[in-house]
Amino acid sequence: MSTLKDLPNFLRLLGGLLTDRRVTYTDKLLVGGAIAYILMPMDFIPDYIPFLGEVDDLFVLVLALQRLIANAGRTVIQDHWMGDPAQLKDLNLEQILVAAAFFLPRRVRRRLRTLGRDF
């Protein structure tokens, strides 16, 4: 899997979408708000609550990114994508989630894998 190799492409795509005039301000603000929520020392679900407190930041960010990508439209995304065009066929944030999970604590990653096997 080339997820980490493609991370710069995903970051460029995000930067392009956030600066593109064709993308609504609401979607940009939601992503900015999600990033601010991650950086805030206080969370709605405190980090000391097992599992939920540790993944709520990632969940909020993923929801905002999914909305941004869904509302931007294929043309806008293609204009900012610097990677292999074939990867856009199934752009659904799965690769970004795998890369983001890399930064979660090991205990949380194991729990997420367990949940993934249950479904």
N, C-alpha and C positions, 0 to 999 in steps of 0.2 A: 504494500500500500504506500502511496506517495503522499500521504496527507501532510506530513511535516515539510516536505519539499515544496508543496503547493501553498503552504501557509502565507508566504509573501504575496502570492496572487490573490488570495482571499482578502488579505489586508488592503491591497491596492483596490480591489473591488469595493470594499467597504468605504475607503476614503473617497473613491470616485462617486459612489452613490450619495455620500454625505455632502459632497460639494456640487452635485449636478442639479441644475435648476429645474429639470423635469421631474425630480422626486419631491413629493410634498413635504412641507415643513413639519407637518404632524409626524410623519414617519421618522424624519431626522431627529425631532425632539424626543420621540420615544426611545430611540437608540441612545441619544445623549443622556436621557433620564436613567436608562438601564445602566449605563456606564457609571453615572454618578451614584446610583444605588450600590453598585459593587464597591465603589471607593469609600462610601460612607462608613464610619465606624459603627453606627447603629443600624440594625436590620429589623424588618417587620417580624421575621422569624430569627431569633438570636442564634448565633453559631454554636452555642453550647447545647442546643437541642440536637440530639443525634440524628444524623443523616439529613433531615429536612433543613436544618439550620445551615448545613454546609453546601447544599445544592440549590438553595433558593436564588442565589445570585446568578448562577449559570442559567437557571430556568427563566428568569426575567430577561436576561440578555438574549437568550435563544428566541423567546417570543417576539421581542422587538426586532431582531434580525430577520426572522421569518416574515414578519409583516413588511419590513423594508424591501426585501427581495421580491415578495409576492406582488406588492403594489408598484414597484419600479417598472416592471415589464421586461420582456425578453430583449427588446432593442436596446434599452438603457444598460442592461446587464452586459450584453455583448459589446457595447461600446467601451466598457471599463474592464472587461476580463482580459488579462494578459496571458493566461494559461492555455492549455490545450482546449480548443473549441468543443471537442467531444465531451469534455467534462461538464459542460453546461447542460447537456441533455437531461441529466438527473439532478440538477442543482436543488438540493433540499436540506442543506446544512448538515447532513450526516457526517461529512468529512470534517467540518468545523467542530462538531460535537466531539468527535474522536480526538481531535487535536486539543480541544479545550479540556477534555477529561484528563489529559496528560498532566495538567497543572493542579488537579484536585488531589487531596490527601489519599494515600494508598488505601486506607480503610474505606473511603467513599467510592473509589474506583471499583473495589471488590464488590461492594454492595450494589452498585449500578450494573455490573456484569451479572450478578445473581438475579437482579430484577429482569434484565434483558432475556435471560434463559427461561424465566417463568412465563413469558408471553409468546 
